[in-house]
Amino acid sequence: MLLESQAHAGLGLHVEQFVATFDGAFDRAALEAAWARLVARHDTLRSGFAWRQEHAPLCLVHARAEPAWQHLDWRGEAVDEARIAAWLERDRLAGFDGARPPLRFATLRLDASRWLFVWTYHHALLDGWSVARLLAEALAPAADEAPPAARDHARWLAGQDRAAAAAFWRAELAGAEVPTPAGRVDPALAPGRGHADRCRRIDAATVAQLETLARRHRLTPALLAQGLWGLALAWASGRREVTLARTVAGRPAEVDGSERWVGLFINSLPLRLSLPADGPLWTGWRPRPTAPPRRRRTNGAPAATCMPGPACRRAAR
């Protein structure tokens, strides 16, 4: 994420925004105080990133950090969704200041009784699990028990057997043709550039149907979604076997307190799916038969560890 942000500066890549609306009474000072307590409590919220030539980036944990706040008062002005969206976009594209923690806060007072709270941060700092935990702590301060330190995760990572993880992924991807292209070359089409986002919202009834479908075939909702994406890749690439990336939480069950970690612990790992020539699709949507404990032990493996070995076939481009 950091590399992509550096390579494409000014595009707001991997910059996240949490936006909440407050109606009625709003205590701005209490909100600032709550987040000041969180910044003092959690190492991650005081962490920034530094780059050194010819060296890997460093995560710097500052002893103290003052979160940046901006307060805007738009009372008496014309305010609509377009103006709010334009401000949010400018904020997302503004980037962050060097090695300082990549997060900031803002309040926008829209009228006499309505406020917006905006929390902007880089995804390299926090995953979704951590965001939910921080929001809960902001509303209800945690007990005095000290939270896990950032070095707890670093210590666990350093103790992992990378050679064993690399051997596991070489075996898992043996014979796979990678990467799976998201389409086929059509000489009748002119080359294109860039990408476009397409979003379709589904209603609660459809979500309930999908959950029932997943339970019926003993699939988790996540694996159902991954299978649907694999089906789309199979159609686009013309292949019956596809390899795609899946996201894992990266919080090892064997480490006590990992569920209380605040930071970025997710990891992207390969998932190899096969579509059967006939019969139900569901049989090919389950992961290849590998002992689950062995797979879980590789959840913290760096991306380079999961690179295809010589037994893989390179896909033609």
Secondary structure as UniProt FT lines:
FT   HELIX           2..7
FT   TURN            8..10
FT   TURN            13..14
FT   STRAND          15..23
FT   HELIX           28..41
FT   HELIX           43..46
FT   STRAND          47..50
FT   TURN            53..54
FT   STRAND          58..61
FT   STRAND          68..73
FT   TURN            75..76
FT   HELIX           81..93
FT   TURN            98..99
FT   STRAND          103..109
FT   STRAND          114..122
FT   TURN            123..125
FT   HELIX           128..139
FT   HELIX           150..158
FT   HELIX           162..172
FT   TURN            173..175
FT   STRAND          177..178
FT   TURN            187..188
FT   HELIX           204..216
FT   TURN            217..218
FT   HELIX           221..237
FT   STRAND          241..248
FT   TURN            253..254
FT   TURN            256..257
FT   HELIX           258..260
FT   STRAND          267..274
FT   HELIX           282..285
FT   HELIX           292..297
FT   TURN            298..300
FT   HELIX           303..306
FT   TURN            310..311
FT   STRAND          313..314
//
